[in-house]
Amino acid sequence: MTPALELREAVKRFGGAAALGPVSLQVAAGERLALIGPSGSGKSTALRLLMGLVAPDGGSALFRGAPIGPGDWERRRQLGYVVQGGGLFPHLTAAGNVALVARQLRWSEGRVADRLGELAALARISPELLGRYPRELSGGQAQRVSLMRALMLEPEVLLLDEPMGALDPITRSELQRDLRAAILALGKTVVLVTHDLDEAAQLVDRLALLRAGRIVQVGSLATLRSAPADPYVTRFLEAQRPPPGEA
């Protein structure tokens, strides 16, 4: 079966230096996978290649078996993208941010309103907040609106780039719980970028651990723990564990 997303010996360079690769990775349709690793390991670069936001300098990035890149607007609409901090346009209301592309595609106002209502319920956000501007929203509310925007066009794939990295612990925990419920309800292909192993374990089934632009190991958390492919895997996992007495 053709993977939903794939990197084949993909390489990405910035300023002549390799930020990623060569990397090969497949994400099956309906799979939930996390790209994990420390800062600078290439997680976000891999995600941007998978969604066609940037083009590889070597190898290929594929969506449903065909190359995808920055100019593939129609196919990229099948990929919903959530960034850290929400990435909302400050001059638009929350509803205006969510419905922006749908209105550009000439959706009827009735269809827009119906979809906004569905997504507000899914993201657990009060409909009255949709009339507010981003500056009037909390960090958690902005992330929920960003999730709604990513899902507005009913994409096949949801990509999340450290969506909860800037939130306080309580808000983060609440959003993780609600995001897991939404992901399970939708049944979509999901790729999550995070450096937080606990967050990854809550939201996905399979992990791809990166280091210095290369994939060290891909597998379930149980596999990484019981059969690490490299000593670095064990060091990374142990560094995520709470100190004795704080578990």
C-alpha positions in Angstrom: 0.0 0.0 0.0 1.3 3.5 -0.9 2.3 5.5 2.2 0.4 8.7 3.0 3.8 10.5 3.4 7.3 9.5 2.6 10.9 10.8 2.5 13.3 8.9 0.2 16.9 9.7 0.9 15.8 13.3 1.5 18.5 16.0 2.1 17.9 19.6 3.1 20.7 22.2 3.3 20.6 25.7 4.7 23.5 28.0 3.9 25.5 25.1 2.5 25.2 23.1 5.7 23.1 19.9 5.8 20.2 20.4 8.3 18.8 17.0 7.5 19.7 13.8 5.7 19.9 11.7 4.0 16.7 10.5 5.6 14.2 7.8 4.6 10.8 7.5 6.4 7.3 6.2 5.6 4.1 7.2 7.3 1.2 4.9 6.6 -2.3 6.2 6.0 -4.1 6.6 9.4 -0.8 6.3 11.3 0.1 8.6 14.2 3.9 9.2 14.3 6.1 11.6 16.3 9.4 13.0 15.2 11.4 13.4 18.4 14.8 14.5 19.4 16.7 17.4 20.8 16.8 21.0 19.4 18.6 21.1 16.1 18.1 17.4 15.3 16.1 18.1 12.1 12.6 17.4 13.3 10.9 20.5 12.0 12.9 20.4 8.8 11.6 16.9 8.2 8.1 18.0 8.9 8.4 20.9 6.4 9.6 18.5 3.7 6.8 16.1 4.4 4.2 18.9 3.9 5.9 20.4 0.9 6.6 23.7 2.6 10.2 23.4 1.4 11.8 21.3 -1.4 14.5 18.7 -0.7 18.0 19.5 -2.1 18.5 15.8 -2.7 16.2 12.8 -2.7 12.4 13.3 -2.6 9.4 14.1 -0.4 6.2 12.3 -1.5 2.5 12.6 -0.7 0.4 9.6 -1.7 3.4 8.4 -3.9 3.9 11.6 -5.9 6.5 14.4 -5.2 5.2 17.4 -3.3 6.8 20.8 -3.0 6.1 24.5 -2.4 4.1 25.0 -5.6 1.6 22.1 -5.1 -1.1 24.3 -3.6 -4.0 22.0 -4.4 -2.4 18.9 -2.9 -1.0 20.8 0.1 -4.6 21.7 1.1 -4.9 18.0 2.1 -2.3 18.7 4.8 -3.4 20.6 7.9 -0.5 22.4 9.7 -0.4 23.6 13.3 2.6 25.6 14.5 3.8 26.6 18.0 2.1 29.7 19.2 -0.8 29.3 16.8 0.6 31.5 14.0 -2.7 33.4 13.7 -3.1 36.5 11.6 -3.4 39.4 14.1 -5.8 41.5 11.9 -8.4 38.7 11.6 -10.7 37.4 14.2 -10.4 33.8 15.3 -13.2 32.8 13.0 -11.7 34.8 10.2 -8.4 33.0 10.6 -10.1 29.6 10.6 -12.2 30.3 7.5 -9.7 32.3 5.5 -8.8 29.7 2.9 -12.4 28.3 2.8 -13.7 31.8 1.8 -10.9 32.1 -0.8 -12.2 28.8 -2.2 -15.7 30.4 -2.3 -17.4 28.2 0.3 -20.9 29.4 1.0 -21.4 31.3 4.3 -23.7 28.5 5.4 -21.1 25.9 4.8 -18.5 28.0 6.6 -20.7 28.5 9.6 -21.6 24.8 9.9 -17.9 23.8 9.7 -16.9 26.4 12.3 -19.5 25.0 14.7 -18.3 21.4 14.2 -14.7 22.4 14.8 -15.4 24.6 17.8 -17.1 21.5 19.4 -14.1 19.3 18.4 -11.5 21.7 19.7 -13.5 22.4 22.9 -13.6 26.2 22.4 -16.5 28.4 23.1 -18.1 29.8 19.9 -18.2 33.3 21.4 -14.3 33.3 21.4 -14.4 33.0 17.6 -15.2 36.7 17.4 -12.1 37.7 19.3 -8.8 38.8 17.8 -5.6 36.7 18.5 -4.4 39.4 21.1 -7.6 38.7 23.1 -7.0 34.9 23.3 -4.9 33.0 25.8 -2.1 30.7 24.5 -4.2 27.6 24.9 -7.2 29.3 23.1 -4.9 30.4 20.2 -3.6 26.8 19.8 -7.2 25.5 19.7 -8.1 28.0 17.0 -4.9 27.0 15.1 -6.1 23.4 15.2 -9.5 24.4 13.9 -7.8 26.3 11.0 -5.7 23.3 10.2 -8.8 21.1 10.0 -11.1 23.5 8.3 -10.8 22.0 4.8 -11.0 18.4 6.1 -7.4 17.5 5.2 -6.2 13.9 5.0 -3.2 14.6 7.2 -2.6 16.7 10.3 1.0 17.9 11.0 1.8 19.5 14.3 5.1 21.3 14.9 5.6 21.5 18.7 2.1 22.9 19.1 2.2 23.0 22.9 5.8 24.0 23.4 5.1 27.6 24.6 2.2 26.7 27.0 2.2 26.6 30.8 2.1 23.1 32.3 -1.6 23.1 33.3 -2.8 24.5 29.9 -0.5 22.1 28.1 -1.9 19.1 30.0 -5.4 20.1 29.2 -4.7 20.6 25.5 -2.8 17.3 25.3 -5.8 15.5 26.6 -8.2 17.2 24.3 -5.9 16.9 21.3 -5.6 13.2 21.9 -9.4 12.9 22.0 -9.7 14.9 18.7 -7.0 12.8 17.0 -8.7 9.6 17.9 -12.1 10.8 16.8 -10.8 12.0 13.5 -8.7 8.9 12.6 -6.4 11.0 10.4 -2.8 10.5 9.5 -0.8 12.5 12.1 2.8 13.6 12.3 3.8 15.4 15.5 7.1 17.2 16.1 8.1 17.4 19.8 11.1 17.0 22.1 8.8 15.8 24.9 8.7 12.0 25.1 5.7 12.0 27.4 3.7 14.2 25.0 4.6 11.9 22.1 3.6 8.8 24.1 0.2 10.3 24.8 -0.6 11.3 21.2 1.1 8.8 18.8 1.8 5.1 18.3 5.3 5.2 16.6 8.3 7.4 17.2 11.2 8.4 14.9 14.2 9.6 17.0 16.5 12.1 15.2 20.0 13.2 16.0 22.1 15.6 14.0 19.8 15.4 11.0 19.7 11.6 10.8 17.1 9.1 12.0 18.6 6.9 14.8 15.6 4.6 15.3 11.9 4.2 14.4 9.5 2.2 16.4 7.1 2.1 19.3 8.2 3.5 22.7 8.3 0.0 24.0 10.6 -1.1 21.2 13.0 1.9 21.7 13.2 1.0 25.4 13.6 -2.7 25.1 15.7 -2.9 21.9 17.6 0.4 21.4 19.4 0.5 18.0 22.1 2.8 19.4 23.4 3.8 22.9 22.1 7.3 22.1 18.5 6.0 22.1 18.9 4.9 25.7 20.5 8.2 26.7 17.7 10.2 25.2 15.0 8.1 26.9 16.7 8.2 30.3 17.1 12.0 30.0 13.3 12.2 29.7 12.6 10.4 32.9 11.8 12.4 36.1 14.4 12.2 38.9 13.9 9.6 41.6 11.1 10.6 44.0 9.4 12.9 41.4 7.7 10.3 39.3 
